[in-house]
Amino acid sequence: MNEETKNHIKLVSLNIELDKHLDIIFPFLEKQASDVFCLQELFEPDFEDFEKNLKMKGFFIPMAKSQGFKKGREKILIPYGVGFFSSLPIENPKEDFYYGGRSELKEMVVGDRTTINRVFFHADVIKNSERFTIGTTHFTWNADGKADNYQRKDLKALFAILNDFPEIVFCGDFNTPRGGEIFNTIAKRYKDNIPEKYKTSIDSNFHQAGHLMCMVDALFSTFHFNIKNVKLVSGLSDHYAVIANVFRA
């Protein structure tokens, strides 16, 4: 193991779109053999399968309930939210809700953002005595991609959480396009590590809206980290996967 390999972690972030693409996603994640996976729109019943198949310690934080099917094809409401998985030792795992809370789980209603809680999950992963603080979230949605007061209020609450971390890397589906008010406000405080050559993270082959030029999946960091070899991968879900190597600066 050379010094370059020793002193970085491999990170993957992906909105998996519930259970629609698991037959594609499982082989992809197994092949990636990353140190940390951050998933959005993860169904709770699938959480244990990810832990088992990836052989990783995981955490699941529910945000709402969505229509799904259990065995026998009976339609039921299933909790979904964000997932965090790592093959490395984990310390200080914590969920911080910036809207709602775990005890206030509701049925998700399309167009009603008050039915979806918003959480920032974070943990320290340890590799060769180096500590990497990694966080993930699925930020507040808006129909036309333009900032509104729901997003502004939630961003203020998210910043209040982030202020506790002098150094951090965080990723996820931010539901707001690069170049817009919300994304740019975050990028003023944290480094945007998605290369400019990528213009969208929406996969038109799967997304219900078709072709959208919107970079809504993000990878932010403080200056304590160097983020290298960042790439986006399509053909997995309605969002691209974000893959990166995270080095201590």
N, C-alpha and C positions, 0 to 999 in steps of 0.2 A: 504494500500500500504506500503510494508516494504522498508527499506532503499535501499536494493539491487535493487528493482524494480524502485524506484524513480530516482536513479542516473545513469541509463544507457538508451541507446536507442537500439532498434532492427533494424538491417539493412539487406536488401536483395539486391543482385546484380544479374542480369541475362541478358544474350544475348538471346533475344526472337525469333530471326530468322524471322524478319518481321512479317507477319500475318499468318504464317503457323500453329501455335499452340495455338491460342488465346482461343480456347474452353477448353484447359487444363490449361493455364496460369492464366486466370481470377479467376477461383475457388481457385487455389493454393494461389495467392496473397491475395485474400479476407480472406482465412483461416489463413494466416500468421499474419494478422493485425499488420504489422510492422510500425515503426515510419517513416522509410525512405525506399523507393524503388529506385534503380538505374537500368535503363534498357538501353540496347544497341540494335541497329538494330530495332528501333521503327519507324513505318510508321506514318507520320504526321496525316493522317485521323483517326488513332486509338488513338491519344493522348487524345482527349476529352472523349472517352469511358473509358480510364483508369482513368482520373480525376473523371468522374461521378460514375463509378462502385466502385472505391476504396474510394470515398469521401475524396480525398486528393487534396491539391494544387500542381500543377505540372508545369514543365518547359520543353519545347521541343527545342532542338538545332539541326538544320539540318546539315548534313555532305555531302550529295550527293543525287542524284535521282536514283531510281531503278524501274525496270519494275514491274507493279502491275495491279490489276483490280479494277475498280470502279463498282458501281451498274450497272447492265446490262451486266457485264462481258466485257466491253470495256477495252482494254489494254492501259494503260497510264503510264507516268513517274510520280512517286510519291516521294516526299522528304522523306528521312529517316535519323535518327541520334540517339542521346542519349536523354533519358528522366530522369527527377528527380522529385520525388513525396514525399511529406511529410504531415503527419497529424498534425505536430507540427508547432508553429510559425517559420517563415523563415525570416532571415535577410541577407542582402548583397549578393543576388544571382548575379552571374556573369559568363559569358562565355568567355573563353580565347582560341583563336585559336592558335595552334602551327604549323599548316600548313593550308594555304588557309584562307578562311573567309566566313561569312554568305552570302556576296554579290557575291561570286564566285561559286555558286552551279552548279555542272556539272552532266551529266549522268555518273553513275558508269560503268566503263568498266573493266571486269574481267582481272586481270593481270596488269592493268595500275593504279598504286597507285597515280598518279598525278590527277586522277579524283575524289578522295575522300579527303575532308577536314578532319582535325583532331582538336578536341576541348576538352578542359578540363573545365567542368562545376563544380562550387563549390558554396556552400551556408552555412550559419550558421543556425542550427536548435536549438531551445531553449526548454529545458525541466527542469521545477522546478528551474529556474534561472541559470541552467548550460548551457554553450554554447558548441556545437559540430560542428566543421567545417568539412563538408563532401564534397568530390569531386568524380567525375566519369569521365571516358574516354573510348574511343574505339581506342586503339593504332594501329599504322601502321602495316599492314600485310606483311608477307614474305612467299613465297611458301614453302620453305623447312625448315622453323623454325630456320634458321641460321641468325645471324645478318648481316646486310648490311648497306651501307652508307645512304640509305633512313631512316632506323630506327635510326641510330646513330645521324643523323642530327635532326630528330624529337625529340629524347630523350633529346638532348641538349636544344632544345627549350622548351620542357616540364619542364625540371629542372629549366629553367629560370623563369617559372611561379611558380613552387612549392617553389622556394627560398623565395617567398614573404610570406610564411605561416610558422610561427614558430611552429605551431601545427596543425595537420590535419590527417584525415583518408580518404583514397581514394581507389576506387575499379573500377572494370570493366574488359573488355576483352582486354588483352594486346597483343594478337596475337604473343606471343613469349614464349617459354617454360621455366619453372623453370629449372635452371641448365645451361641455355644458357647465352650468353654475356649480352644481354639487361636486362633480368629479374634479373640476378645477380648484375648488375650495380645499379639497383633500390634498390635491397635488401641490398646493402652496405650502403645506406643512410637511408632507412626506414625499419621498421620491417615487415617481411613477416609473415602474420598471418594465412596462410593456413596450417593446421597440416600436418606433414610429411607423415602420413598414407595415405593421398590422393595422388595418382600418376597421375591422369588425371582429367581434367574438361570437356573433350569431350565426349558427349553421343553417343556411337556407334549405338544406335538404331535409331538415327535421322540424324547423321552427314553423309554427302555425301562421306566422305573419309573412313567411317567405323571405325574400331577399331584403335584408336590412343592413345598412352600413353604420353599425353602432358598436363601439368598443365599450362594453358594459362590464366585462370581467376584468378585474384589476389585481395588481400585485404591488403593494406599497411597502416602503421601508424607511427607517431612519438611517442616518449616515453611518451608523455603526456596522452596516452590512454592505457587501458588494454582491449584487445579484447578476449572475452570468448565465450565458447559454439559454436565455429565455426563448421559448418557442410556443406557438399555439398549434393545437392539433384538432382537426375536424373529423367528422365521421363517427362521432361517439354519442352525441346527444343534440339537443337544440342549441347548446352552447359549445364553444370550443373548450378544450382542456388547456390550462396554462401550466407549463412545465418550466422549472428553473433550478439552478444550483445556487445555494445561498452560502456565501462565505463571510466569515468575520472580517471586517475591514482591517 
